[in-house]
Amino acid sequence: MTFDSSSYLKNISRIGAGNFLVKLIGLGATPFISRLYLPEHFGELSYVVSVVSVLGVFSTLRLSEAVAIERNIERRKALIQASFVLVFLVALWGPGFTLLVDPGMSLELAVVVGILLSIKGVCEVMMGLAINQKAYGTIATTRVRQSIYSTAAKVLVGLSQYTSYGLLIGQMALD
């Protein structure tokens, strides 16, 4: 296996440019979004993201990283299938566990936790597959699209009467 510095630099540039655009979109939208939502909405978002971050560890048990490095197609398929079974189980189990740990959490937020857990797990697996396939341009493009969709959802829902859900919907688009 030889090292091709030009393709390496090109791939790093693609990922770097995508990350830069994602940060730029988020930074540009921050003044608008911060005026559309109350501090309580940001607190709710922070709480849900924290719960999803903790439970998200179990969504694929990091099998997505094995997908990224596995060269054997059959083993890679088996890893993807196992990951999706785990995602499904955690998405079903997550809301109930969340309500058990925090009985004060609303049912709507618990359902959002389940949805975000499934989105997070599927995205991790798909990212692992994209890395395995060396689809760095696709990764960068997808990240930029997710940022655009997330920002648009936060702004559009924030302008509607359903402001309490806008940040959560935007988070779903981002994951």
C-alpha positions as CSV (number, residue, x, y, z in Angstrom):
1,M,0.0,0.0,0.0
2,T,1.6,3.3,-1.1
3,F,1.0,6.7,0.3
4,D,-0.4,9.2,-2.2
5,S,0.1,12.7,-0.7
6,S,-2.0,14.5,-3.3
7,S,-5.1,12.4,-2.7
8,Y,-4.5,12.6,1.1
9,L,-4.4,16.4,0.9
10,K,-7.4,16.5,-1.3
11,N,-9.4,14.3,1.1
12,I,-8.3,16.3,4.1
13,S,-9.2,19.5,2.2
14,R,-12.7,18.2,1.5
15,I,-13.4,17.2,5.1
16,G,-11.9,20.5,6.3
17,A,-13.9,22.6,3.9
18,G,-17.1,20.8,4.9
19,N,-16.4,21.3,8.6
20,F,-15.6,25.0,8.0
21,L,-18.9,25.5,6.2
22,V,-20.8,23.7,8.9
23,K,-19.3,26.0,11.6
24,L,-19.9,29.1,9.4
25,I,-23.6,28.2,8.9
26,G,-24.0,27.6,12.7
27,L,-22.2,30.8,13.6
28,G,-24.2,32.8,11.0
29,A,-27.5,31.5,12.3
30,T,-26.8,31.9,16.0
31,P,-28.1,35.5,16.3
32,F,-31.4,34.6,14.6
33,I,-31.9,31.4,16.6
34,S,-31.0,32.9,19.9
35,R,-33.8,35.5,19.4
36,L,-36.4,33.0,18.4
37,Y,-36.1,30.8,21.5
38,L,-36.4,31.2,25.3
39,P,-33.6,30.1,27.7
40,E,-36.0,27.2,28.7
41,H,-35.9,25.9,25.2
42,F,-32.1,25.8,25.2
43,G,-32.1,24.1,28.6
44,E,-34.5,21.5,27.3
45,L,-32.3,20.9,24.2
46,S,-29.2,20.6,26.4
47,Y,-30.9,18.1,28.6
48,V,-32.1,15.9,25.7
49,V,-28.7,16.1,24.0
50,S,-27.0,15.1,27.3
51,V,-29.3,12.1,27.7
52,V,-28.8,11.0,24.0
53,S,-25.0,11.4,24.4
54,V,-25.0,9.1,27.4
55,L,-27.4,6.5,26.0
56,G,-26.0,6.9,22.5
57,V,-22.9,5.0,23.5
58,F,-25.0,1.9,23.6
59,S,-26.8,2.5,20.3
60,T,-24.1,0.7,18.2
61,L,-21.5,-0.2,20.9
62,R,-19.0,1.5,18.6
63,L,-19.4,-1.3,16.0
64,S,-19.6,1.6,13.5
65,E,-15.8,2.0,14.0
66,A,-15.3,-1.7,13.1
67,V,-17.4,-1.1,10.0
68,A,-15.0,1.7,9.0
69,I,-11.9,-0.5,9.1
70,E,-13.3,-4.0,8.1
71,R,-12.1,-5.0,4.6
72,N,-14.0,-8.3,4.3
73,I,-17.4,-7.5,2.7
74,E,-19.3,-10.3,4.5
75,R,-18.0,-9.4,7.9
76,R,-18.7,-5.7,7.2
77,K,-22.3,-6.6,6.3
78,A,-22.6,-8.6,9.5
79,L,-21.3,-5.7,11.5
80,I,-23.8,-3.3,9.9
81,Q,-26.7,-5.7,10.6
82,A,-25.6,-6.1,14.2
83,S,-25.3,-2.4,14.5
84,F,-28.8,-1.8,13.2
85,V,-30.3,-4.4,15.6
86,L,-28.6,-2.6,18.4
87,V,-29.9,0.7,17.2
88,F,-33.4,-0.7,17.0
89,L,-33.2,-2.1,20.6
90,V,-31.7,1.0,22.1
91,A,-34.3,3.2,20.3
92,L,-37.0,1.1,21.9
93,W,-35.4,0.8,25.3
94,G,-34.1,4.4,25.5
95,P,-37.4,6.3,26.2
96,G,-38.5,3.9,28.8
97,F,-35.2,4.0,30.6
98,T,-35.2,7.8,30.4
99,L,-38.6,7.9,32.0
100,L,-37.5,5.4,34.7
101,V,-34.4,7.5,35.6
102,D,-36.2,10.9,35.3
103,P,-40.0,10.4,36.0
104,G,-40.4,14.2,35.6
105,M,-39.5,14.1,31.9
106,S,-42.4,14.5,29.6
107,L,-43.5,11.6,27.4
108,E,-42.9,13.8,24.3
109,L,-39.2,14.4,25.3
110,A,-38.8,10.7,26.0
111,V,-40.0,9.9,22.5
112,V,-37.7,12.5,21.1
113,V,-34.8,10.7,22.9
114,G,-35.8,7.5,21.2
115,I,-35.9,9.1,17.8
116,L,-32.6,10.9,18.3
117,L,-31.0,7.6,19.5
118,S,-32.0,5.8,16.4
119,I,-30.9,8.7,14.1
120,K,-27.6,8.9,16.0
121,G,-27.0,5.1,15.7
122,V,-27.9,4.9,12.0
123,C,-25.7,8.0,11.2
124,E,-22.7,6.5,13.0
125,V,-23.0,3.3,11.0
126,M,-23.4,5.1,7.7
127,M,-20.5,7.3,8.5
128,G,-18.4,4.2,9.2
129,L,-19.4,2.8,5.9
130,A,-18.6,6.0,4.1
131,I,-15.2,6.1,5.7
132,N,-14.7,2.5,4.7
133,Q,-15.6,3.4,1.1
134,K,-13.3,6.5,1.3
135,A,-16.3,8.7,0.3
136,Y,-14.8,11.8,1.9
137,G,-16.6,14.2,-0.5
138,T,-19.9,12.6,0.3
139,I,-19.1,12.9,4.0
140,A,-18.4,16.6,3.7
141,T,-21.4,17.3,1.5
142,T,-23.7,15.4,3.9
143,R,-22.4,17.3,6.9
144,V,-23.1,20.6,5.1
145,R,-26.6,19.5,4.1
146,Q,-27.3,18.4,7.7
147,S,-26.2,21.8,9.0
148,I,-28.4,23.6,6.5
149,Y,-31.4,21.4,7.2
150,S,-30.9,21.8,11.0
151,T,-30.6,25.6,10.8
152,A,-33.6,25.9,8.5
153,A,-35.7,23.7,10.8
154,K,-34.7,25.7,13.9
155,V,-35.5,29.0,12.2
156,L,-38.7,27.9,10.5
157,V,-40.2,26.1,13.5
158,G,-39.0,29.0,15.7
159,L,-41.1,31.4,13.6
160,S,-44.2,29.1,14.0
161,Q,-46.3,28.6,17.1
162,Y,-44.4,25.4,18.0
163,T,-41.2,27.1,19.2
164,S,-40.7,24.6,22.1
165,Y,-40.0,21.9,19.5
166,G,-37.9,23.8,17.0
167,L,-34.5,23.3,18.6
168,L,-35.3,19.6,19.1
169,I,-36.4,19.2,15.4
170,G,-33.3,21.0,14.3
171,Q,-31.2,18.6,16.4
172,M,-32.9,15.7,14.7
173,A,-31.9,17.1,11.3
174,L,-28.3,17.6,12.5
175,D,-27.9,14.1,13.8
